[in-house]
Amino acid sequence: MELRWIEAFIAVAEELHFGRAAERLRMAQSPLSQTIRKLERHLGVDLFERNTRTVALTSAGHSFLPHARRILEEMDLARRSAQTAGEHVYGRVHIGFSGALNHKTLPPLTRALRQRYPDVDLTLTGGLLTQAALNQLTVGALDLCFIGLPVSTAKVATRLIAVEPLGATLPLDHPLAQQESIDLADLSDDSWVTMPARHGSSVREALFAACTTAGFRPRVAQEIADPYTALSLVAGGVGVSLMPVAVADIMPAGTVYVPLSRPSPTPTIASGIAWNPENASAALAAVLQTADEVLPTPDR
């Protein structure tokens, strides 16, 4: 497979028109069509559906496109790295995070990386709960991810970065919304908003463990993967929830965060970062070193 075949495929895939793609590549349309056919023969699949009027990607073409783009990106990074060997850290690091739960940990890391390593390209993927993030990490789609701890897999390396108490998130019109702190058992008759079980959420596991300790099993009214959307559902009166204290200063209108007085000690949730220890990327090493400084391991 030749690099120019990849470039030709991406141009046609983005333009969905052989004439415009040929003009973009500064070549004639006939050689471009021949190049695409060579690539299709090499792969053994059709990448485009063609007729006299339209060009469309096949399912194989849709599947191939993100990988083709990544090949060109990696080639560009390799070129830049070779041209400045020994002078700078170059590379691309894909980071996964949940969203609202990382609003105090992700920004200081990315800010420090932009300042220290401007030639390290960061690709950020949000909305990932723990198990989904670990799945992407183990298949190489992510280089680093923010997760809940502990994890059961030995395929990744992890480091603790935060231990936070859990508190109740209530709609403003809830009878306990104005209390300074509450006994979790007092919410036993409420409906609950939680993360989906199938996503392997550490927040969900901590919530159920805390409720069990308080003597009840929460009655789940709604499951939602995004933590901030879960808070919005709380605001809408769908149910109550438990969240780490970090969300207390980003609560949506119509909600309130109330600390727990019982059970005692206050239930907590641990979070950290995870990465593949076999990944020898200099860019990832730079990210991990920076994370050691800006996200130090807390004293437990």
N, C-alpha and C positions, 0 to 999 in steps of 0.2 A: 504494500500500500504506500503510495507516494503522498507527500505533504500537499502537493498541488491538487491532488484529487479531493482531499479534505477541504481545501479552500474553495474549490469549485462547488462542492456539495453544499457548503454553508451559504455561499452566495445565492445559489438557486433556491435553497430552503427558505431563505429570508426574503427573497424577491418574489418567489413563486412565479417567475417569468424568465425564460431562458434569454430573451433579448436584453432585458435590463441587467440580468446577472452577467451576461457577456460584456456589456458596456462597463459595468462596475469593475470587472476583472481586466478590462482593456484587451479583450481578445474577441475573435470572431465566434459567432454562435455555433457553427458546425463543430469546431474543435472542442467547445465546451460540452456539447451533447455527447461527443465521443468520450470525453473524460468521465462524464457521469456514467456512461455505459461500462467503462472499464472498472470503475469502482463497484458498480452493481454486480458485474461478473465476478470480481474478486470476493465480494461478500456473499454472493450466492442468493441475493434477494433483490427485489425491486424497491427502490427508495422513493420513487415518484410515480404517481398516476398521471399520464399525459394524454391529452387529446389536442385537437387543433385549436381549442380555445383556452383551456385551463391547464394548470399544473398544480398538483396537490401532493403533499407528503403521504406516503403509505404509513401503516402502523410501524413498519420496520424503520421508515425514515424518521418518524417521530421519536422512536427509541434511540436511534443512532445520533440524532442531532446534539443532545447535551454532551455526549462523549466526544463528538467531533470538535465542539467548541472548546472543551477542556484540553484536547490535544494541542490545539493552536495556542491556548493560553500557556500551557506548560512549555511549549517550544519557545515562546516569547520570554518566559521567565528564565529558561535555560540559556538563551542567548544573552540576556542582560547579566545573568550571574557570571557567565564565562568572560564577558567583556570587562567586568569589574572584580574579578576574583581577588579575594583577600582584602577588598576595600569596604564592602558593604554586605549586609545580610539581605538577600533577595528571596522571594518565595511567596507562596499563597497559603494561608491558613484558613480552613473552614471551621467556624465556631458555631455550636448549637446552644440554644438557651430557651428558657420557658416563656419569657416575657416579663410580666409584672413582678414575678418572684425574684428576678435578677436585676431589678432596677438600681440596686445599690452595689452590685458586684461587677456587672458587665461594663458600665460606663468608665469607671476608673481604669480598668484594664485596657479597653480600646483607646482611651485618651492617651495613656502612657505609651502604648505601642505606636500610635500615630506620631508622637513626638520623638521617640527613640529610634524607630525603624520605619521611616516613611516609605521605604521600598518593599516592605512586606505588605502584600495585599490581603485584606481581611474580607472574607465572605461570611455574613452572619445569617443564620437560619433560626427564626423564632418559632414559638408555639410548640416546642418539643418538651414533653414530660420525660421522666427519667428513662423508662424502658425504651421509648422511641429513640431518644438520644443515644442510648447505648447500642441499639441495633444499627443506627447509622454509623456510629463510631467503629464498630467491629467489621463493617463491610467497606470501610474506607471513605464513606461519603462525608464524614466529619473528621477533623484532626483533633479537636478539643471540644468538650461539652460541659455545661453546668448541669449538675445532677443532684438528686437527693442521696444521702448516704445512710446506711451502708448499701453496697450492691453485692449480688451473689456471684457474679462472673469473675473469673480469675484472668480473663483475657485482656483486661485493661488495668492501667495504673490510676490510682485516685489520690487526691489530697483534700483534707478537710479545710474549708475556708470560712464556715460560719455555723454557729449553733444558736438558734433563735427560739424564744418561747412562743407557744401558740396562744392565740386569743380568739374570742368570738367576734364574728362580723355579723351585725344585725341591721335590719332596716330601722330607720329613725323612729318609726311609730311602734316599734316593739316595746312591750311593757318593761323590759330590762335595759333599754337603750341608754338610759340616763344614769345607770349605776356606775360607780367607780371600778368595780370588779364584780364578777358573778361566779356562782357555783355552776360548773358545766352540767351537773345533774338537773338544774332548773330548766334546761333546754331539751329535756328528754321527750316532751310532747310535741316539739316543733318539727316541721318538715325541714329537710336539709338539702343543700346544694353541694355536690362533691365532684371530684375529677372522675372520669370513667375508669372502671377497674381494668379494662383491657389495655390501657395505656401504661400501666405499671407506675402510677403516680405515688411518690413518697409522701406527698401532702395527704392524699387519700388514706394511705396506710397509717399515718400519724393521727389523722382525724378519728378513724375507727378504733385505734388503740386507746386514744384518750377517752372516747365515749364508753368503751368497754370498762376501763378503769373506773369511770364515773357511775357504772352500773346500768347502762342501757345500750341498745343498738340503734343508731340513727335511722330514721325513716326517710329514705332518699326520695326527694321529689323530682330532682333534675340532675343529670350528669352533664358536665361540660368540660372540654379539655383546656380551654384558655382561662387562666386564673382571673384576669381582669373582667372577662365576660361573666365569670361566676359571681364576682362582686356586684356586677350590674344586675344580675338576677336577684341577688340579696336585696339590692336597692328596690327592686320591683316587687318585693314581698313574696317571691317564690319560695324562699326558705332562708335558713341561717347557715352559717358555715364556720369552720375554723381555718385560720390563716396565720403564717408567721408574722411576727411583729413588724417586719420590714414593710408590709403593705399599709401600716397605719397612717403613713403620711401621703398615700396616693389613693385613698378611698374615694370612690365616685360619690357624687351628690346623692343624698338619700340613704347613706349607710354610716355606720359608726363602728369603730373597733373598741372592744371592751376586754381588758385583761381578765384572766381567770384567777379566782381566789382558791378554788378547789377543782380537781383533785390537787393534792400537794404531795410531792413537788410539782410545779407547773410543767405540763408536758412540753417537750421541745422537739424541734426538727433540725437535723444536721444536713448541711449541703456542702458540696465541694466541686472540684473539677476532675475530669477524667480524660485520659488520652491513651493511645496505643504505645506501649513502651518500645515496640519494634520500629516505630516511625523515626527514622534517622534524619529528618528534615532539619536543616539549620534554622529555618524560619520558626518551626515549632519549638525548638530549643530556646530561641530568643523569647518566644511568647511565655514559655514555662518559667524562664528566669525572671521575666518581668512580673509574672503573676506571683512569684515567691515574694517579691518586694511590695507590691501594691495590695495583694490579697494574702497576707501572712496567715499561717495556721493559728487559730485562736487557742488560748488556754481553756481547757474544759473544766 
